[in-house]
Each structure stands twice: as structure tokens, then as C-alpha cells.
Amino acid sequence: MRILEGDYAILSEKIALVQAPWHPGAMKIAETVTFGGSRFDRAAEMRGQAQAMRKQDDACAILLWRGKPMIAGDDLLRLPMDHPVMVDAAADMIFLGREDAAPVFAADLSAWQPEGPQAETLDRFLDPSEQRHSAVPGAAFAELRAIMARLSPRDAELAATAKAVMEWHRSHRFCARCGAQSQIAMGGWQRDCAVCDGHHFPRTDPVVIMLITHGNAVLVGRSPGWPEGMYSLLAGFVEPGETIEAAVRREVFEEAGVRVGAVSYLSSQPWPFPASLMLGCAGDALDRELTIDPDEIEDAKWVTREEMAEAFAGNHPGLLPARKGAIAHFLLQAWLSDRLG
Ligand SMILES: [Zn+2]
């Protein structure tokens, strides 16, 4: 399988570095990755009462437009339910959980049509455009990958959760058992089918991403279309019936022809592009001989610790590191500073 976008994007890392910077004891270092979680109370036991909670005075909502959260500066905006912008929100909202005691929802404004010629950039890998709604001056809808390294851990978790669940609803409108249209339920955490009584739940697809080392060097690769010089860790979907360790060994062999011995799990990162859970692993290569599969990746190579340190410092002439916020960046940085574990 090819290297995933997730590998190359930004979400998980930053949260970790900002919130619990290599703090021993309280939290594993590996949990400090961007999108690594903010101990948000999802209040799953309240999901059945989501409709009633929307009427509470302290209820608020974050806003998303076609997967792009609304931010003001570096903050994810929370707006009251009676805010004028809510006239453009879809009737069904996602109940994300509670902050202090206040219920927090996610509202989908995807049906709203922004003014101006800006939709053509939406399908690009990194959409640089921002959309502004006249009812919320000073705020804008922005691509999550473009802003994730600026958000607080809490804001990143809320935005990532909302984006992933909304995308699941968008792409799972019909019952997978009988084909009838299903209905949103349980505050957005379920879809029910009235025809066959089927219940469906948001899915997350596991992806292994691996720091493969041999002596003083790490194995990196790149996919076609990436910015010139950019290399990241290899990654691929875990297949049914496969362990994490087996997936690591299979993917590395498929993509680069390298046999891997011992594999260990390091850290995970929710990656809502659209629905991945990145499983960061370390693996020991048995040798350095590369046999690249051009159907899988464009290139792969071994990079020494010194070269990678130069790349991270922005001083390497031919090597760009994985993006800040992506778990690849996080794992490589931990490797460079000898802080894996
Ligand atoms: Zn059904």
C-alpha cells in the first residue's frame, strides 16, 4: 500500500508537545502527540439525551463547513445555540461531550454557500482557502491540517472528532445490511435502520506507521506528488486478520523490500482524513538492502540520525522532514532526541 496522507500531515504531534512536553510520570511521552487527546469528557452515557441537552442555556457548538472547522485566531470557536449563524446549520448535530458541565455539540454548515470563487481549492492536498460567514466576523473555516499545529490539545480533539464523525455520516447514509436509508441516533454516535433494525457505529481504520531503524539510520519514503525532498515514515492499512506487528513487517517488505525483526508499539494518533487511527511503531530492520515497489512508493532511503537532525533544523539541502503535527514528525523527533518509550 502507498504511504498515507496521514503520514505527512500535521495533527497529532503538536498537542503532545505543547500540553505535556516530555513530562515524565503523568503521561507516557508517546501520548503527547498532536490529537493525542485532552482528557475530554465524551459523556457517552448522555448521548441518548442529546436532543434535550441542546436546549440547555449553557449548550454550545463548534462549527464545521465541509470538514473545515471554524476558528478565530488559534482558537476553535464555540458558539451558543441561538447564535444567528445556526440558521445555516444542519438539523442534526453531533454531541461531542461536556466541558465542565456544559454540553458541546458539533454543527454542520456544509449546505451553506460561501461567497466568492474559493471552492476550487477544496480538493487539493492542502486546501489553503478560508471561508468567512458574515454572521461570525473575525472567524473563518480553515483546513484542519493547515491549522492543527496551532490548536490547543482540547480544540484539536474536538475538531478531529467532529470531522471524523461528520464524514462518517456523509458517507454512510444507507444501511450496510439492507440498503435502506438509515437515521442518525444517539447524539450522532449511531445510525439506525428502521427497515431491518440494524445499528451502525462510526468506524476507525487502523493504520500502522513505523520507525524502522538499522544502526544509526532510519528508513523513510515518499509518495508521488509530495513536495520535493519530503520524506516520511512508511505506513499502511492493517488488514483483516492481521496483528499490528505483522502489518508493520508486511508493509515495510511490500514497499521497500526490507525484512523487519522485533516490532514494538509506541504511540497512536487519531487521523480524521477521513477515518484513520495511526498506530506508531518501532521496528528493527534485519538489513539495509532496498527493493522499492514503484506501485507503492516513489522512493525510499536510509537517513542517518545526523542527516535527519539537519533536516529538522531546516539545514539539509535535499531532505524535508515530515510535517509538524503528523505522528511521523513526532516519532522522528523522539528518535532524534532519544526519547522513545
Ligand atoms: Zn437495514
Boltz pocket constraint, residues with backbone or C-beta under 6 A from the ligand:
constraints:
  - pocket:
      binder: B
      contacts: [[A, 175], [A, 176], [A, 177], [A, 178], [A, 179], [A, 180], [A, 193], [A, 194], [A, 195], [A, 196], [A, 197], [A, 198]]
      max_distance: 6.0
